[in-house]
Amino acid sequence: MTAPNRRLASAAQARSALVVTDFADALARGSVINFVVVDDRVRFEVSLDAAERSRLKLSSRMLSVALKVLPAR
């Protein structure tokens, strides 16, 4: 994520906005949900840590179908 995108992710967290991305290593850079293509299908990963920082609550039903869920710290 470039410097302007990092600032955007920080600003989004301050406003409780959901940050959704589609590139490698996005969860480590502040994204809450990241789309990935696996076996020609679009799947998604979730960062609970980023969701908590943005004061967002995610449905357990949504988390159950995620490809990967990174836990909160």
PyMOL Python script that loads the backbone (N, CA, C, O; Angstrom):
from pymol import cmd

cmd.read_pdbstr("""\
ATOM      1  N   MET A   1       0.868  -1.162   0.000  1.00  0.00           N
ATOM      2  CA  MET A   1       0.000   0.000   0.000  1.00  0.00           C
ATOM      3  C   MET A   1       0.909   1.218   0.000  1.00  0.00           C
ATOM      4  O   MET A   1       1.859   1.283   0.780  1.00  0.00           O
ATOM      5  N   THR A   2       0.633   2.160  -0.848  1.00  0.00           N
ATOM      6  CA  THR A   2       1.441   3.361  -0.935  1.00  0.00           C
ATOM      7  C   THR A   2       1.128   4.283   0.230  1.00  0.00           C
ATOM      8  O   THR A   2       0.136   4.091   0.934  1.00  0.00           O
ATOM      9  N   ALA A   3       1.977   5.284   0.432  1.00  0.00           N
ATOM     10  CA  ALA A   3       1.786   6.219   1.546  1.00  0.00           C
ATOM     11  C   ALA A   3       0.410   6.891   1.523  1.00  0.00           C
ATOM     12  O   ALA A   3      -0.226   6.972   2.573  1.00  0.00           O
ATOM     13  N   PRO A   4      -0.081   7.378   0.370  1.00  0.00           N
ATOM     14  CA  PRO A   4      -1.425   7.975   0.373  1.00  0.00           C
ATOM     15  C   PRO A   4      -2.501   6.963   0.761  1.00  0.00           C
ATOM     16  O   PRO A   4      -3.465   7.314   1.442  1.00  0.00           O
ATOM     17  N   ASN A   5      -2.342   5.703   0.331  1.00  0.00           N
ATOM     18  CA  ASN A   5      -3.325   4.681   0.682  1.00  0.00           C
ATOM     19  C   ASN A   5      -3.283   4.361   2.167  1.00  0.00           C
ATOM     20  O   ASN A   5      -4.322   4.093   2.769  1.00  0.00           O
ATOM     21  N   ARG A   6      -2.086   4.383   2.772  1.00  0.00           N
ATOM     22  CA  ARG A   6      -1.987   4.158   4.219  1.00  0.00           C
ATOM     23  C   ARG A   6      -2.697   5.275   4.971  1.00  0.00           C
ATOM     24  O   ARG A   6      -3.390   5.025   5.957  1.00  0.00           O
ATOM     25  N   ARG A   7      -2.524   6.501   4.504  1.00  0.00           N
ATOM     26  CA  ARG A   7      -3.218   7.631   5.147  1.00  0.00           C
ATOM     27  C   ARG A   7      -4.722   7.486   4.988  1.00  0.00           C
ATOM     28  O   ARG A   7      -5.482   7.796   5.906  1.00  0.00           O
ATOM     29  N   LEU A   8      -5.149   7.017   3.830  1.00  0.00           N
ATOM     30  CA  LEU A   8      -6.575   6.808   3.590  1.00  0.00           C
ATOM     31  C   LEU A   8      -7.121   5.738   4.532  1.00  0.00           C
ATOM     32  O   LEU A   8      -8.205   5.905   5.092  1.00  0.00           O
ATOM     33  N   ALA A   9      -6.387   4.647   4.713  1.00  0.00           N
ATOM     34  CA  ALA A   9      -6.828   3.578   5.622  1.00  0.00           C
ATOM     35  C   ALA A   9      -6.914   4.102   7.045  1.00  0.00           C
ATOM     36  O   ALA A   9      -7.856   3.769   7.763  1.00  0.00           O
ATOM     37  N   SER A  10      -5.952   4.916   7.472  1.00  0.00           N
ATOM     38  CA  SER A  10      -5.991   5.491   8.820  1.00  0.00           C
ATOM     39  C   SER A  10      -7.175   6.433   8.979  1.00  0.00           C
ATOM     40  O   SER A  10      -7.848   6.416  10.009  1.00  0.00           O
ATOM     41  N   ALA A  11      -7.428   7.240   7.981  1.00  0.00           N
ATOM     42  CA  ALA A  11      -8.567   8.160   8.033  1.00  0.00           C
ATOM     43  C   ALA A  11      -9.885   7.390   8.062  1.00  0.00           C
ATOM     44  O   ALA A  11     -10.822   7.789   8.755  1.00  0.00           O
ATOM     45  N   ALA A  12      -9.962   6.297   7.318  1.00  0.00           N
ATOM     46  CA  ALA A  12     -11.175   5.482   7.294  1.00  0.00           C
ATOM     47  C   ALA A  12     -11.430   4.861   8.659  1.00  0.00           C
ATOM     48  O   ALA A  12     -12.574   4.794   9.109  1.00  0.00           O
ATOM     49  N   GLN A  13     -10.365   4.403   9.324  1.00  0.00           N
ATOM     50  CA  GLN A  13     -10.523   3.823  10.659  1.00  0.00           C
ATOM     51  C   GLN A  13     -11.034   4.862  11.644  1.00  0.00           C
ATOM     52  O   GLN A  13     -11.854   4.548  12.507  1.00  0.00           O
ATOM     53  N   ALA A  14     -10.565   6.080  11.526  1.00  0.00           N
ATOM     54  CA  ALA A  14     -10.999   7.141  12.433  1.00  0.00           C
ATOM     55  C   ALA A  14     -12.480   7.450  12.255  1.00  0.00           C
ATOM     56  O   ALA A  14     -13.124   7.937  13.185  1.00  0.00           O
ATOM     57  N   ARG A  15     -13.028   7.174  11.079  1.00  0.00           N
ATOM     58  CA  ARG A  15     -14.436   7.455  10.796  1.00  0.00           C
ATOM     59  C   ARG A  15     -15.308   6.202  10.787  1.00  0.00           C
ATOM     60  O   ARG A  15     -16.458   6.248  10.350  1.00  0.00           O
ATOM     61  N   SER A  16     -14.773   5.101  11.260  1.00  0.00           N
ATOM     62  CA  SER A  16     -15.501   3.822  11.290  1.00  0.00           C
ATOM     63  C   SER A  16     -15.969   3.388   9.910  1.00  0.00           C
ATOM     64  O   SER A  16     -17.085   2.890   9.754  1.00  0.00           O
ATOM     65  N   ALA A  17     -15.116   3.577   8.910  1.00  0.00           N
ATOM     66  CA  ALA A  17     -15.446   3.170   7.540  1.00  0.00           C
ATOM     67  C   ALA A  17     -14.856   1.790   7.259  1.00  0.00           C
ATOM     68  O   ALA A  17     -13.802   1.433   7.786  1.00  0.00           O
ATOM     69  N   LEU A  18     -15.536   1.039   6.441  1.00  0.00           N
ATOM     70  CA  LEU A  18     -15.088  -0.287   6.041  1.00  0.00           C
ATOM     71  C   LEU A  18     -14.131  -0.159   4.856  1.00  0.00           C
ATOM     72  O   LEU A  18     -14.503   0.367   3.807  1.00  0.00           O
ATOM     73  N   VAL A  19     -12.896  -0.641   5.027  1.00  0.00           N
ATOM     74  CA  VAL A  19     -11.899  -0.600   3.958  1.00  0.00           C
ATOM     75  C   VAL A  19     -11.874  -1.967   3.288  1.00  0.00           C
ATOM     76  O   VAL A  19     -11.592  -2.978   3.932  1.00  0.00           O
ATOM     77  N   VAL A  20     -12.171  -1.994   1.986  1.00  0.00           N
ATOM     78  CA  VAL A  20     -12.200  -3.223   1.202  1.00  0.00           C
ATOM     79  C   VAL A  20     -11.173  -3.097   0.081  1.00  0.00           C
ATOM     80  O   VAL A  20     -11.132  -2.088  -0.622  1.00  0.00           O
ATOM     81  N   THR A  21     -10.348  -4.128  -0.078  1.00  0.00           N
ATOM     82  CA  THR A  21      -9.269  -4.087  -1.064  1.00  0.00           C
ATOM     83  C   THR A  21      -9.240  -5.373  -1.879  1.00  0.00           C
ATOM     84  O   THR A  21     -10.032  -6.291  -1.666  1.00  0.00           O
ATOM     85  N   ASP A  22      -8.290  -5.408  -2.830  1.00  0.00           N
ATOM     86  CA  ASP A  22      -8.123  -6.613  -3.642  1.00  0.00           C
ATOM     87  C   ASP A  22      -6.676  -6.798  -4.072  1.00  0.00           C
ATOM     88  O   ASP A  22      -6.407  -7.023  -5.252  1.00  0.00           O
ATOM     89  N   PHE A  23      -5.737  -6.706  -3.129  1.00  0.00           N
ATOM     90  CA  PHE A  23      -4.338  -6.928  -3.462  1.00  0.00           C
ATOM     91  C   PHE A  23      -3.634  -7.698  -2.345  1.00  0.00           C
ATOM     92  O   PHE A  23      -4.094  -7.724  -1.204  1.00  0.00           O
ATOM     93  N   ALA A  24      -2.523  -8.316  -2.695  1.00  0.00           N
ATOM     94  CA  ALA A  24      -1.776  -9.144  -1.750  1.00  0.00           C
ATOM     95  C   ALA A  24      -1.311  -8.331  -0.552  1.00  0.00           C
ATOM     96  O   ALA A  24      -0.909  -7.177  -0.696  1.00  0.00           O
ATOM     97  N   ASP A  25      -1.366  -8.930   0.620  1.00  0.00           N
ATOM     98  CA  ASP A  25      -0.886  -8.348   1.871  1.00  0.00           C
ATOM     99  C   ASP A  25      -1.696  -7.130   2.331  1.00  0.00           C
ATOM    100  O   ASP A  25      -1.213  -6.336   3.139  1.00  0.00           O
ATOM    101  N   ALA A  26      -2.907  -6.982   1.829  1.00  0.00           N
ATOM    102  CA  ALA A  26      -3.726  -5.808   2.176  1.00  0.00           C
ATOM    103  C   ALA A  26      -4.179  -5.821   3.623  1.00  0.00           C
ATOM    104  O   ALA A  26      -4.294  -4.761   4.240  1.00  0.00           O
ATOM    105  N   LEU A  27      -4.440  -6.996   4.179  1.00  0.00           N
ATOM    106  CA  LEU A  27      -4.897  -7.049   5.565  1.00  0.00           C
ATOM    107  C   LEU A  27      -3.823  -6.526   6.511  1.00  0.00           C
ATOM    108  O   LEU A  27      -4.136  -5.865   7.501  1.00  0.00           O
ATOM    109  N   ALA A  28      -2.579  -6.816   6.218  1.00  0.00           N
ATOM    110  CA  ALA A  28      -1.476  -6.337   7.048  1.00  0.00           C
ATOM    111  C   ALA A  28      -1.302  -4.829   6.947  1.00  0.00           C
ATOM    112  O   ALA A  28      -0.621  -4.222   7.774  1.00  0.00           O
ATOM    113  N   ARG A  29      -1.910  -4.231   5.946  1.00  0.00           N
ATOM    114  CA  ARG A  29      -1.765  -2.795   5.719  1.00  0.00           C
ATOM    115  C   ARG A  29      -3.004  -1.998   6.099  1.00  0.00           C
ATOM    116  O   ARG A  29      -3.115  -0.824   5.748  1.00  0.00           O
ATOM    117  N   GLY A  30      -3.942  -2.623   6.816  1.00  0.00           N
ATOM    118  CA  GLY A  30      -5.069  -1.872   7.345  1.00  0.00           C
ATOM    119  C   GLY A  30      -6.429  -2.172   6.758  1.00  0.00           C
ATOM    120  O   GLY A  30      -7.429  -1.619   7.215  1.00  0.00           O
ATOM    121  N   SER A  31      -6.492  -3.027   5.762  1.00  0.00           N
ATOM    122  CA  SER A  31      -7.775  -3.368   5.162  1.00  0.00           C
ATOM    123  C   SER A  31      -8.568  -4.272   6.101  1.00  0.00           C
ATOM    124  O   SER A  31      -7.989  -5.089   6.817  1.00  0.00           O
ATOM    125  N   VAL A  32      -9.887  -4.127   6.097  1.00  0.00           N
ATOM    126  CA  VAL A  32     -10.755  -4.985   6.896  1.00  0.00           C
ATOM    127  C   VAL A  32     -11.122  -6.230   6.093  1.00  0.00           C
ATOM    128  O   VAL A  32     -11.074  -7.344   6.614  1.00  0.00           O
ATOM    129  N   ILE A  33     -11.486  -6.043   4.831  1.00  0.00           N
ATOM    130  CA  ILE A  33     -11.847  -7.152   3.945  1.00  0.00           C
ATOM    131  C   ILE A  33     -10.992  -7.054   2.691  1.00  0.00           C
ATOM    132  O   ILE A  33     -10.836  -5.979   2.113  1.00  0.00           O
ATOM    133  N   ASN A  34     -10.443  -8.189   2.279  1.00  0.00           N
ATOM    134  CA  ASN A  34      -9.629  -8.235   1.072  1.00  0.00           C
ATOM    135  C   ASN A  34     -10.129  -9.368   0.178  1.00  0.00           C
ATOM    136  O   ASN A  34     -10.236 -10.512   0.620  1.00  0.00           O
ATOM    137  N   PHE A  35     -10.431  -9.050  -1.065  1.00  0.00           N
ATOM    138  CA  PHE A  35     -10.870 -10.059  -2.030  1.00  0.00           C
ATOM    139  C   PHE A  35      -9.665 -10.717  -2.680  1.00  0.00           C
ATOM    140  O   PHE A  35      -8.682 -10.051  -3.003  1.00  0.00           O
ATOM    141  N   VAL A  36      -9.748 -12.027  -2.870  1.00  0.00           N
ATOM    142  CA  VAL A  36      -8.697 -12.800  -3.532  1.00  0.00           C
ATOM    143  C   VAL A  36      -9.357 -13.786  -4.494  1.00  0.00           C
ATOM    144  O   VAL A  36     -10.507 -14.178  -4.302  1.00  0.00           O
ATOM    145  N   VAL A  37      -8.620 -14.179  -5.526  1.00  0.00           N
ATOM    146  CA  VAL A  37      -9.125 -15.180  -6.471  1.00  0.00           C
ATOM    147  C   VAL A  37      -8.419 -16.495  -6.168  1.00  0.00           C
ATOM    148  O   VAL A  37      -7.191 -16.572  -6.176  1.00  0.00           O
ATOM    149  N   VAL A  38      -9.218 -17.534  -5.900  1.00  0.00           N
ATOM    150  CA  VAL A  38      -8.696 -18.862  -5.593  1.00  0.00           C
ATOM    151  C   VAL A  38      -9.463 -19.856  -6.464  1.00  0.00           C
ATOM    152  O   VAL A  38     -10.689 -19.933  -6.394  1.00  0.00           O
ATOM    153  N   ASP A  39      -8.736 -20.611  -7.280  1.00  0.00           N
ATOM    154  CA  ASP A  39      -9.362 -21.594  -8.169  1.00  0.00           C
ATOM    155  C   ASP A  39     -10.473 -20.971  -9.010  1.00  0.00           C
ATOM    156  O   ASP A  39     -11.565 -21.528  -9.123  1.00  0.00           O
ATOM    157  N   ASP A  40     -10.186 -19.818  -9.593  1.00  0.00           N
ATOM    158  CA  ASP A  40     -11.125 -19.092 -10.464  1.00  0.00           C
ATOM    159  C   ASP A  40     -12.397 -18.636  -9.742  1.00  0.00           C
ATOM    160  O   ASP A  40     -13.416 -18.377 -10.384  1.00  0.00           O
ATOM    161  N   ARG A  41     -12.341 -18.539  -8.435  1.00  0.00           N
ATOM    162  CA  ARG A  41     -13.485 -18.044  -7.650  1.00  0.00           C
ATOM    163  C   ARG A  41     -13.028 -16.884  -6.787  1.00  0.00           C
ATOM    164  O   ARG A  41     -11.905 -16.885  -6.283  1.00  0.00           O
ATOM    165  N   VAL A  42     -13.882 -15.904  -6.615  1.00  0.00           N
ATOM    166  CA  VAL A  42     -13.576 -14.767  -5.755  1.00  0.00           C
ATOM    167  C   VAL A  42     -13.942 -15.140  -4.320  1.00  0.00           C
ATOM    168  O   VAL A  42     -15.078 -15.510  -4.025  1.00  0.00           O
ATOM    169  N   ARG A  43     -12.960 -15.034  -3.447  1.00  0.00           N
ATOM    170  CA  ARG A  43     -13.148 -15.315  -2.024  1.00  0.00           C
ATOM    171  C   ARG A  43     -12.724 -14.069  -1.261  1.00  0.00           C
ATOM    172  O   ARG A  43     -12.286 -13.094  -1.873  1.00  0.00           O
ATOM    173  N   PHE A  44     -12.844 -14.081   0.046  1.00  0.00           N
ATOM    174  CA  PHE A  44     -12.414 -12.916   0.814  1.00  0.00           C
ATOM    175  C   PHE A  44     -11.756 -13.313   2.122  1.00  0.00           C
ATOM    176  O   PHE A  44     -12.017 -14.378   2.682  1.00  0.00           O
ATOM    177  N   GLU A  45     -10.892 -12.421   2.588  1.00  0.00           N
ATOM    178  CA  GLU A  45     -10.192 -12.563   3.861  1.00  0.00           C
ATOM    179  C   GLU A  45     -10.640 -11.404   4.745  1.00  0.00           C
ATOM    180  O   GLU A  45     -11.075 -10.365   4.250  1.00  0.00           O
ATOM    181  N   VAL A  46     -10.529 -11.591   6.045  1.00  0.00           N
ATOM    182  CA  VAL A  46     -10.982 -10.567   6.988  1.00  0.00           C
ATOM    183  C   VAL A  46      -9.927 -10.358   8.066  1.00  0.00           C
ATOM    184  O   VAL A  46      -9.305 -11.314   8.529  1.00  0.00           O
ATOM    185  N   SER A  47      -9.730  -9.115   8.462  1.00  0.00           N
ATOM    186  CA  SER A  47      -8.872  -8.782   9.598  1.00  0.00           C
ATOM    187  C   SER A  47      -9.757  -8.283  10.733  1.00  0.00           C
ATOM    188  O   SER A  47     -10.317  -7.189  10.655  1.00  0.00           O
ATOM    189  N   LEU A  48      -9.881  -9.082  11.784  1.00  0.00           N
ATOM    190  CA  LEU A  48     -10.677  -8.667  12.943  1.00  0.00           C
ATOM    191  C   LEU A  48     -10.007  -7.510  13.677  1.00  0.00           C
ATOM    192  O   LEU A  48     -10.685  -6.667  14.264  1.00  0.00           O
ATOM    193  N   ASP A  49      -8.679  -7.473  13.643  1.00  0.00           N
ATOM    194  CA  ASP A  49      -7.948  -6.376  14.278  1.00  0.00           C
ATOM    195  C   ASP A  49      -8.297  -5.041  13.617  1.00  0.00           C
ATOM    196  O   ASP A  49      -8.578  -4.060  14.306  1.00  0.00           O
ATOM    197  N   ALA A  50      -8.277  -5.005  12.286  1.00  0.00           N
ATOM    198  CA  ALA A  50      -8.618  -3.775  11.560  1.00  0.00           C
ATOM    199  C   ALA A  50     -10.084  -3.408  11.783  1.00  0.00           C
ATOM    200  O   ALA A  50     -10.422  -2.228  11.886  1.00  0.00           O
ATOM    201  N   ALA A  51     -10.951  -4.412  11.856  1.00  0.00           N
ATOM    202  CA  ALA A  51     -12.375  -4.150  12.105  1.00  0.00           C
ATOM    203  C   ALA A  51     -12.568  -3.515  13.480  1.00  0.00           C
ATOM    204  O   ALA A  51     -13.346  -2.572  13.628  1.00  0.00           O
ATOM    205  N   GLU A  52     -11.859  -4.032  14.487  1.00  0.00           N
ATOM    206  CA  GLU A  52     -11.969  -3.466  15.832  1.00  0.00           C
ATOM    207  C   GLU A  52     -11.447  -2.033  15.874  1.00  0.00           C
ATOM    208  O   GLU A  52     -12.051  -1.168  16.507  1.00  0.00           O
ATOM    209  N   ARG A  53     -10.318  -1.783  15.194  1.00  0.00           N
ATOM    210  CA  ARG A  53      -9.768  -0.415  15.168  1.00  0.00           C
ATOM    211  C   ARG A  53     -10.752   0.554  14.524  1.00  0.00           C
ATOM    212  O   ARG A  53     -10.793   1.731  14.884  1.00  0.00           O
ATOM    213  N   SER A  54     -11.541   0.066  13.576  1.00  0.00           N
ATOM    214  CA  SER A  54     -12.546   0.908  12.912  1.00  0.00           C
ATOM    215  C   SER A  54     -13.888   0.889  13.651  1.00  0.00           C
ATOM    216  O   SER A  54     -14.859   1.503  13.208  1.00  0.00           O
ATOM    217  N   ARG A  55     -13.931   0.180  14.776  1.00  0.00           N
ATOM    218  CA  ARG A  55     -15.157   0.060  15.575  1.00  0.00           C
ATOM    219  C   ARG A  55     -16.302  -0.551  14.765  1.00  0.00           C
ATOM    220  O   ARG A  55     -17.445  -0.101  14.840  1.00  0.00           O
ATOM    221  N   LEU A  56     -15.966  -1.591  13.984  1.00  0.00           N
ATOM    222  CA  LEU A  56     -16.957  -2.292  13.174  1.00  0.00           C
ATOM    223  C   LEU A  56     -17.216  -3.666  13.772  1.00  0.00           C
ATOM    224  O   LEU A  56     -16.303  -4.297  14.304  1.00  0.00           O
ATOM    225  N   LYS A  57     -18.434  -4.121  13.687  1.00  0.00           N
ATOM    226  CA  LYS A  57     -18.801  -5.469  14.121  1.00  0.00           C
ATOM    227  C   LYS A  57     -19.125  -6.275  12.874  1.00  0.00           C
ATOM    228  O   LYS A  57     -19.895  -5.838  12.019  1.00  0.00           O
ATOM    229  N   LEU A  58     -18.531  -7.450  12.780  1.00  0.00           N
ATOM    230  CA  LEU A  58     -18.737  -8.308  11.620  1.00  0.00           C
ATOM    231  C   LEU A  58     -19.555  -9.527  12.035  1.00  0.00           C
ATOM    232  O   LEU A  58     -19.357 -10.086  13.113  1.00  0.00           O
ATOM    233  N   SER A  59     -20.451  -9.918  11.186  1.00  0.00           N
ATOM    234  CA  SER A  59     -21.333 -11.049  11.438  1.00  0.00           C
ATOM    235  C   SER A  59     -20.547 -12.360  11.512  1.00  0.00           C
ATOM    236  O   SER A  59     -19.656 -12.606  10.698  1.00  0.00           O
ATOM    237  N   SER A  60     -20.883 -13.189  12.487  1.00  0.00           N
ATOM    238  CA  SER A  60     -20.245 -14.503  12.587  1.00  0.00           C
ATOM    239  C   SER A  60     -20.596 -15.352  11.369  1.00  0.00           C
ATOM    240  O   SER A  60     -19.819 -16.217  10.965  1.00  0.00           O
ATOM    241  N   ARG A  61     -21.738 -15.111  10.802  1.00  0.00           N
ATOM    242  CA  ARG A  61     -22.141 -15.834   9.589  1.00  0.00           C
ATOM    243  C   ARG A  61     -21.217 -15.471   8.424  1.00  0.00           C
ATOM    244  O   ARG A  61     -20.826 -16.341   7.646  1.00  0.00           O
ATOM    245  N   MET A  62     -20.870 -14.190   8.304  1.00  0.00           N
ATOM    246  CA  MET A  62     -19.958 -13.763   7.254  1.00  0.00           C
ATOM    247  C   MET A  62     -18.568 -14.353   7.493  1.00  0.00           C
ATOM    248  O   MET A  62     -17.921 -14.832   6.562  1.00  0.00           O
ATOM    249  N   LEU A  63     -18.120 -14.315   8.737  1.00  0.00           N
ATOM    250  CA  LEU A  63     -16.796 -14.841   9.053  1.00  0.00           C
ATOM    251  C   LEU A  63     -16.701 -16.336   8.780  1.00  0.00           C
ATOM    252  O   LEU A  63     -15.626 -16.838   8.449  1.00  0.00           O
ATOM    253  N   SER A  64     -17.801 -17.044   8.913  1.00  0.00           N
ATOM    254  CA  SER A  64     -17.777 -18.503   8.709  1.00  0.00           C
ATOM    255  C   SER A  64     -17.529 -18.886   7.257  1.00  0.00           C
ATOM    256  O   SER A  64     -17.112 -20.015   6.994  1.00  0.00           O
ATOM    257  N   VAL A  65     -17.767 -17.998   6.314  1.00  0.00           N
ATOM    258  CA  VAL A  65     -17.541 -18.307   4.902  1.00  0.00           C
ATOM    259  C   VAL A  65     -16.284 -17.620   4.351  1.00  0.00           C
ATOM    260  O   VAL A  65     -15.989 -17.726   3.161  1.00  0.00           O
ATOM    261  N   ALA A  66     -15.556 -16.923   5.210  1.00  0.00           N
ATOM    262  CA  ALA A  66     -14.320 -16.272   4.770  1.00  0.00           C
ATOM    263  C   ALA A  66     -13.238 -17.298   4.516  1.00  0.00           C
ATOM    264  O   ALA A  66     -13.178 -18.329   5.186  1.00  0.00           O
ATOM    265  N   LEU A  67     -12.384 -17.016   3.551  1.00  0.00           N
ATOM    266  CA  LEU A  67     -11.259 -17.881   3.251  1.00  0.00           C
ATOM    267  C   LEU A  67     -10.266 -17.881   4.422  1.00  0.00           C
ATOM    268  O   LEU A  67      -9.733 -18.924   4.801  1.00  0.00           O
ATOM    269  N   LYS A  68     -10.030 -16.689   4.983  1.00  0.00           N
ATOM    270  CA  LYS A  68      -9.079 -16.544   6.093  1.00  0.00           C
ATOM    271  C   LYS A  68      -9.589 -15.436   7.003  1.00  0.00           C
ATOM    272  O   LYS A  68     -10.073 -14.409   6.528  1.00  0.00           O
ATOM    273  N   VAL A  69      -9.479 -15.645   8.304  1.00  0.00           N
ATOM    274  CA  VAL A  69      -9.830 -14.626   9.295  1.00  0.00           C
ATOM    275  C   VAL A  69      -8.625 -14.421  10.183  1.00  0.00           C
ATOM    276  O   VAL A  69      -8.205 -15.334  10.894  1.00  0.00           O
ATOM    277  N   LEU A  70      -8.063 -13.214  10.144  1.00  0.00           N
ATOM    278  CA  LEU A  70      -6.956 -12.894  11.032  1.00  0.00           C
ATOM    279  C   LEU A  70      -7.540 -12.420  12.357  1.00  0.00           C
ATOM    280  O   LEU A  70      -8.387 -11.527  12.372  1.00  0.00           O
ATOM    281  N   PRO A  71      -7.101 -13.005  13.470  1.00  0.00           N
ATOM    282  CA  PRO A  71      -7.689 -12.652  14.766  1.00  0.00           C
ATOM    283  C   PRO A  71      -7.283 -11.263  15.231  1.00  0.00           C
ATOM    284  O   PRO A  71      -6.312 -10.687  14.742  1.00  0.00           O
ATOM    285  N   ALA A  72      -8.038 -10.739  16.179  1.00  0.00           N
ATOM    286  CA  ALA A  72      -7.682  -9.469  16.820  1.00  0.00           C
ATOM    287  C   ALA A  72      -6.515  -9.726  17.750  1.00  0.00           C
ATOM    288  O   ALA A  72      -6.357 -10.836  18.259  1.00  0.00           O
ATOM    289  N   ARG A  73      -5.714  -8.732  17.970  1.00  0.00           N
ATOM    290  CA  ARG A  73      -4.545  -8.891  18.845  1.00  0.00           C
ATOM    291  C   ARG A  73      -4.896  -8.693  20.273  1.00  0.00           C
ATOM    292  O   ARG A  73      -4.029  -8.790  21.141  1.00  0.00           O
TER     293      ARG A  73
END
""", "prot")
cmd.dss("prot")
cmd.show_as("cartoon", "prot")
cmd.util.cbc("prot")
cmd.orient("prot")
